Amino acid sequence: MHAPLHRHNESTRKQAPRAKSAAPGGESAFLQVLGERVRAARTQHDMTRRSLAEKSNVSERYLALLETGQGNISVVLLLRVANALGLPLATLFRENDTPGGDKAQRIALIGLRGAGKSTLGAGLAGEMGMPFIELDREIEREAGTSLSEIFLLYGQPGYRRYEKRCLERIIAQHHRAVIATGGSLVSEPETFDLLLASCTTVWLKALPEEHMARVVAQGDTRPMAGKREAMQDLRRILEGRDALYGRAEITIDTAAKAVEKSLRELKRAVTKQLEEQAA
């Protein structure tokens, strides 16, 4: 008889399991690593969550919880997932990896445009000997065209599909990296959950006026074009995303600071976080 991981078996499939608000430290770390392994294997096999659900006969809801570290799933169902991925079940259960090790070594920067993600991200990557990856550039490379053309041709849903696909590929291919994300990624729940589960996240925070000034200084006047109330719009966006950005493990306020000072604070905070996760 197969024992469930959390006293949850196949008989409850008609009722999707609820994510626990907290789990004991050991369980939480194990479930996090387990989810990362399943998601990485799925990405390497170029499978969507839906196709894995169909092949394994395990619901997408279960797989979503499993991949985000909330996998309240029975061993029987997990065996189906492993078989669908062509993996021995023991591969998902192996204990020779450091829990959260991949997550700890991927640094993802979030925040609105003009917060300094590209500048500080490149600087941090250089100082820490990691590759620097801009998610939007990866999306353009994947689509073979510019972001504006992606939105024109496929709309926001198309952009979101590219965004999630590229993020999954980056996570599967890079154990260590600094990743600069698009400002609106946090508004897409499944993609943001993937980022939070797979990366040490940093919110680069600035004042609305600074966001606007930095974008315009880069030669992009679109934020002001035809918008008499552009600043009010920007404030509303920041207020609406404040709680989402606040889910990051680290917050660095770049307001009224030189790049060098912000970079020192960022490196110090990230180094401390990595040391704590490794302890």
C-alpha positions in Angstrom: 0.0 0.0 0.0 1.4 3.4 -1.0 1.4 6.0 1.8 0.4 9.6 1.0 2.8 12.4 1.5 0.2 14.4 3.5 -2.6 11.9 4.1 -4.0 12.9 0.8 -4.8 10.2 -1.8 -6.5 9.7 -5.1 -10.0 9.5 -3.7 -9.9 13.3 -3.1 -9.2 14.2 -6.8 -12.7 15.6 -7.2 -11.9 18.2 -4.6 -8.6 20.1 -5.3 -6.4 20.3 -2.2 -5.9 23.6 -0.4 -2.5 25.1 -0.1 -1.3 25.1 3.5 -0.4 28.4 4.9 2.8 27.0 6.4 4.5 23.7 6.7 7.2 22.5 9.1 10.7 23.6 7.9 11.8 20.2 6.7 8.6 19.4 4.8 8.5 22.9 3.2 12.1 22.6 2.0 11.4 19.1 0.6 8.2 20.1 -1.2 10.0 23.1 -2.7 12.8 21.0 -4.1 10.3 18.4 -5.3 8.3 21.0 -7.2 11.5 22.4 -8.8 12.5 19.0 -10.0 9.1 18.3 -11.6 8.9 21.7 -13.2 12.5 21.4 -14.6 11.9 18.0 -16.0 8.6 19.1 -17.6 10.4 22.1 -19.2 13.3 19.9 -20.5 10.7 17.6 -22.1 9.1 20.7 -23.7 5.7 19.7 -22.1 3.0 22.1 -21.0 1.3 21.5 -17.7 -1.8 20.5 -19.5 0.0 17.9 -21.6 1.6 16.5 -18.5 -1.8 16.4 -16.8 -3.2 14.4 -19.7 -0.3 12.0 -20.0 -0.1 11.3 -16.2 -3.9 11.5 -15.6 -3.2 13.9 -12.7 -5.1 17.2 -12.7 -3.5 20.5 -13.7 -4.6 21.8 -10.2 -2.5 19.1 -8.5 0.5 19.8 -10.8 0.3 23.6 -10.1 0.4 23.0 -6.4 3.2 20.4 -6.8 5.4 22.7 -8.9 5.0 25.7 -6.5 6.0 23.7 -3.5 2.6 23.0 -2.1 2.4 19.4 -3.4 -0.2 17.8 -1.2 -0.2 14.7 -3.4 -0.1 11.0 -2.9 2.8 8.8 -3.8 0.6 7.0 -6.3 -0.1 10.2 -8.2 3.5 11.3 -8.0 4.5 8.0 -9.5 2.2 8.7 -12.4 3.9 12.1 -12.9 7.4 10.5 -12.8 6.3 7.9 -15.3 4.9 10.5 -17.7 8.2 12.4 -17.5 10.2 9.2 -18.0 11.9 9.5 -14.6 12.4 7.0 -11.9 10.5 8.0 -8.8 13.7 7.9 -6.8 15.0 10.8 -8.9 12.3 13.1 -7.5 13.0 11.9 -3.9 16.8 12.0 -4.0 18.3 13.8 -1.0 21.8 14.6 -2.3 20.8 18.1 -3.4 20.7 21.1 -1.1 17.1 22.1 -0.5 16.4 25.3 -2.4 20.0 25.4 -3.7 19.0 26.3 -7.2 16.5 28.9 -5.9 19.2 30.5 -3.7 21.6 30.9 -6.6 19.1 32.6 -9.0 18.5 36.2 -8.2 15.4 37.8 -9.8 14.9 41.5 -9.8 11.4 42.8 -9.9 9.9 46.3 -9.9 8.5 48.9 -12.3 10.4 50.3 -15.3 13.1 52.7 -14.2 13.9 51.1 -10.9 17.3 50.1 -12.1 16.9 46.4 -12.8 19.1 46.4 -15.9 21.8 48.6 -14.5 22.0 47.1 -11.0 21.3 43.6 -12.3 24.3 43.7 -14.7 26.5 45.2 -11.9 25.5 42.5 -9.4 26.0 39.7 -11.9 29.5 41.0 -12.7 30.5 41.2 -9.0 29.1 37.8 -8.2 30.4 36.0 -11.3 26.9 35.1 -12.6 25.4 35.5 -16.0 23.0 38.4 -16.4 19.7 37.7 -18.2 17.0 40.2 -19.2 13.8 38.3 -19.5 12.3 40.8 -22.1 15.4 40.3 -24.4 14.9 36.5 -24.1 11.3 36.9 -25.1 12.3 39.0 -28.2 14.8 36.3 -29.1 12.3 33.5 -28.7 9.6 35.4 -30.7 12.1 36.6 -33.3 10.7 40.2 -33.1 10.4 43.2 -30.8 8.2 43.4 -27.7 6.0 46.1 -29.5 5.5 43.7 -32.4 4.6 40.8 -30.1 1.9 42.9 -28.5 0.7 44.1 -31.9 0.6 40.6 -33.4 -0.4 38.5 -30.4 -1.7 40.9 -27.8 -1.0 40.6 -24.1 -2.0 36.9 -23.9 0.7 36.1 -26.5 3.3 38.1 -24.6 2.4 36.3 -21.4 2.8 32.9 -23.1 6.3 33.9 -24.3 7.1 35.3 -20.9 6.3 32.1 -19.0 7.9 29.9 -21.6 11.2 31.9 -21.5 11.2 32.0 -17.7 10.8 28.2 -17.5 13.6 27.7 -19.9 15.9 30.1 -18.0 15.2 28.2 -14.8 15.8 24.9 -16.4 19.1 26.0 -18.0 20.6 28.2 -15.3 21.3 27.2 -11.7 23.1 30.5 -11.1 22.0 33.8 -12.7 20.8 37.3 -12.1 17.5 37.8 -13.9 15.9 41.2 -14.7 12.1 40.7 -15.1 9.4 42.9 -16.8 7.6 45.2 -14.5 4.2 43.6 -15.0 5.3 40.0 -14.5 3.9 40.1 -10.9 0.4 40.6 -12.3 0.4 37.1 -13.9 -0.2 34.8 -10.9 1.2 31.5 -12.3 4.3 33.1 -13.7 5.0 35.1 -10.5 4.5 32.0 -8.4 7.0 30.2 -10.6 9.5 33.1 -10.1 9.0 33.1 -6.3 9.4 29.3 -6.1 12.6 29.3 -8.3 14.5 32.5 -7.4 15.6 34.7 -4.6 13.5 37.7 -5.4 14.5 41.4 -4.9 12.2 44.4 -5.3 14.0 47.4 -6.6 11.8 50.3 -5.3 11.8 54.0 -6.3 9.6 57.0 -6.2 7.1 57.4 -9.0 8.8 60.6 -10.2 12.1 58.7 -10.4 10.6 55.8 -12.4 9.3 58.3 -14.9 12.4 60.4 -15.1 14.7 57.4 -15.6 12.6 56.0 -18.4 12.5 59.3 -20.2 16.2 59.8 -19.6 16.7 56.5 -21.5 15.1 58.2 -24.5 11.6 56.6 -24.1 9.0 59.3 -24.0 6.1 56.8 -24.5 5.0 57.0 -20.8 4.2 60.7 -21.3 2.9 60.5 -24.9 -0.8 61.6 -25.0 -1.3 61.2 -21.3 -2.1 64.3 -19.4 -2.4 62.3 -16.2 0.6 60.0 -16.8 1.9 60.5 -13.3 -1.4 59.8 -11.7 -1.6 56.6 -13.8 1.9 55.6 -12.7 1.0 56.2 -9.0 -2.0 54.0 -9.4 0.0 51.2 -11.0 2.5 51.3 -8.2 -0.2 51.3 -5.5 -1.9 48.4 -7.2 1.3 46.3 -7.4 2.7 47.3 -4.0 1.5 44.1 -2.3 2.7 42.0 -5.1 6.2 43.5 -5.3 6.2 43.3 -1.5 6.2 39.5 -1.7 9.9 39.6 -2.6 12.4 38.3 -0.1 14.5 41.5 -0.3 13.6 45.1 -0.9 16.1 47.7 -2.0 15.0 51.3 -2.1 16.9 53.1 -4.8 15.3 56.5 -4.3 17.7 59.4 -4.4 20.7 57.1 -4.4 23.7 56.9 -6.7 24.0 53.6 -8.7 27.1 52.7 -6.8 25.4 53.0 -3.4 22.4 51.0 -4.5 24.6 48.3 -6.0 26.5 48.0 -2.7 23.3 47.7 -0.7 22.0 45.2 -3.2 25.1 43.0 -3.1 25.2 43.1 0.7 21.5 42.2 1.0 21.8 39.3 -1.5 24.9 38.0 0.1 23.3 37.9 3.5 20.2 36.2 2.1 22.3 33.5 0.4 24.3 32.9 3.6 21.1 32.5 5.6 19.6 30.1 3.1 22.8 28.0 3.1 23.0 27.9 6.9 
